[in-house]
Amino acid sequence: MKFDMDYIAHNNDLTEANPYFKLFLTIILLIVTLALDNLYFDIIVFTIMSIVILGIAKINYRSYLKFLSIPMAFLIITCIFLIFFFGSGKVIYNTGFFGIVVTENSLHYGVYTFARVMGCLPCLGFLALTTPIAKILHCLGTLKVPKIVIEIALLMYNTIFIFLNEIDTMQKAQDTRLGYHSYFTSFKSLGALASTIFLRSLDKSETLQHSLDSRGYTGELPVYEPKKGD
């Protein structure tokens, strides 16, 4: 199942809920979660927001897991480095490999960083998966966020999904040519994908700029504004 966040944001049971409430709730929870150094609070926030996303918004659990999977991969790698290569204090585990040890402080940093980020991810998911980007940008505009920030956010949002779509298309093309049927061909295909996607992304960005210019782009992008009473 292909992950389409924009489609999910338009098709869930909380799509029509007040976007300002969802935006402020997300910001407040993020600030509190980041400010507090409390493992139990992080777990509670993760559990409650996951229940809201899956149980109230009725978002498919596979889509939710896909949303979490990419940041989770980076988070796990980061926390492993924190545990084994940072911190000081009493040594609680010695790997016996090049003097790499686990200390009380490093374990604390790793575990609490993991819990804190995991507490924040469902908060972001709550906003991103239940609110269309047009409504989010409209809320930011009414809150007097600088237009340049809104326009950059809109272009980044559009570019990210173009980038992901290109990766998906290229992977399917490689797969149909048996590009992943062995370890050797998998590494070869991934290398070709990594080198080609950079050039394709540059080409797509240039095409996007030409599209904007052909539509009379003067440095300001129009943002969706709902009719009064919507």
N, C-alpha and C positions, 0 to 999 in steps of 0.2 A: 504494500500500500504506500503510495507516494505521499509524502508529508506536504500539505498545502496549508500553511498557516493563515493565509488570507481567506481561503474558503472556510476554514474552521471558525475564524473570527466572525464571519457573516452568517454562520449556520450553527448556532447553539442557543440554549435556553436563556442565556444572559446577554444576548446581543443587544436587545432593546433596553436593557437596564441603564440607568443614568450614568453616562460616561464620566461625569465629574466625580461622582461618588466612587467609581472604580479607580479613577486616577488618584484621588486623594487617599483612598484606602491603601493603595499600593505604595505611594510615597511614604505614608506614615509607618506602615509595616516595615518597609526597607530601612528607614531611619532608625526605628526602634531595634530592629534585629541587628543592624550593624553597630549600634551604640552599646547594646548590652553584651556582656561577655558571659552569657548564660546558656549552657548546653541544653537544659530542659526547655527553655523558651524557644530555642531554635527548632527542637523536635516538635513542639506543640504547633508552632506556626506552619511547619512543613506539613504536618498531619491535617490541620484544619483547612489550609488552602488547597491541599490535594483533594480533600473531600468535597470542597466547594466546586473545584474544577471538574471532577469526575461525577459527583453525585447531583449537584445542583445545575451546573452548566451542561451536564450530559455530554461531555467531550469524550470521545473514544480513548480508552486507556492506552492503546497503541500509539495514537497521535501524541498523547501526553508524554509517554516514554521517549518517543523520538525527539520531542522538544527538549527533554532533559539530557539526552544521550551525549550530544556534542559538548556542552559545557561540563558535563560530568567527566568526560574523558580528560579534559584539560585540568579539572579540579583534582582528580585522583593523582595525576602526574605531579602537579604542584605540591600537593600535600605529602607525597612520598619524598620529594626533595626537602621539604620543610622538616620532616621527621628525621631524615638521615644526614642532612648536610648543614642544618642551621640549629641555633640554640646553644645553650651552655647549661652548666649545672651538673648534678649527679648523673653518672652514667648508669643506665638501667639495662642496656643491652649492647654487647660488643659483637659486631659481625665478624671480626677477625679478618677483615678484608680492607687493606690500605688504611687502617685506622678509622674506618667508618663506624660511628657509634650512634646510639639513640640515647638522648638525655631526657630528663624530666621536662625541661623547658621546650625542647624540640617536639616531644610527643604532645605536650599541651598545645603548642602552636598548630601542629598538624591536625589534631582532632578537632579543636575549636574552630579553626579556619574552615575545615570541611563542613562542620555543623552549621556555621554561620552562613556560608554560601548556599548550602542546601536549604536553609531557611528562607533565603532570598529568592531562589529560583522559582518556587511556586507562586510567589508574589508577582514576579515579572510575568510568569505564565498566565496568571489570572487576568492581567491586563491585556497581554498580547493575544491570548487565545479567545478572549470573550469580547474584545472591542476592535472594530475595524480601524485601520490606520487613519482613515479620513476623519473619524470622530475624535481620535486622540489628538491629531494635529489641530483640529478645530478648537478643542479644549485649550490646547497650549496657546493658540492665537488669541482667544478671549482672555487668557490670563496674562497677556502682554509679553509673552516670550518673544524675543527678537525674531523677525521674519527670516533672517539669514539662518538661524538655528533650525527653524521649521523646514526651510527649503533643503538644507543639508540632510536633515533626517529623512525627508521624503525621497531625495535622490539616493541616499544610502539604502533605504528600504527597497527601493526599486532595483538598485544595482545588485544587492545581495541575492534577490530571487532570480534575477537574470543569470548571475554567476552559478547558483545552485542548479538551475535548469540546464545550463551548459554542461555541468559535471554529470548530471543524470543522463543527458543525451549521449555524451561521449562514453560513459560507462556501459550503457546499453549497446552501443555500437561495438565496443570492444568485446563485450560478453557474447554477442552473436557471432563473433569471429574467434571464439574459444580463447579469448585473451586472459581468462582466469582459470583455466582447467588444470594448471600446475603451479607450483611455487615459483618456478623460474619465469613463466609467462606472466604471472600475477605481478611480480616485481617489475618486469619489463613494461607491462601495461600501465602500472601506477606511475612509473617514471615518465612515460610518454604523456600520460594524462596531466601530470604536474607541469611539464614543460609546455604543453600545448594550451592548457587552460589560461596561462598567463597572457599569451598572445591573443587568445580569443577574447579574454576580458578587456584587453586594450582596444581591440576592434569593436567590441560591443559598446564601450564607453564613447568611442568616437562616433558610432552610429547614433547613440543617444543624444550627443551634442548636436549632430546634424538634424535630428528629429525636432529638438527644441528650437533650433534656429529657424527651421522651415515653418514652424507654427508661431512665429513672431515672438520668440522668447526675448525679453528685454531685461532679464535679471531678476524677475519676480514671478514665482509660480502661483497660480490660483489654487486656493485651498477650499475644499468642500465646506459650505456653510448651510446647515439645515434650515428649512423654513421655520418661521416662528410657530410654535405650537407642536413641533415634532419632538 
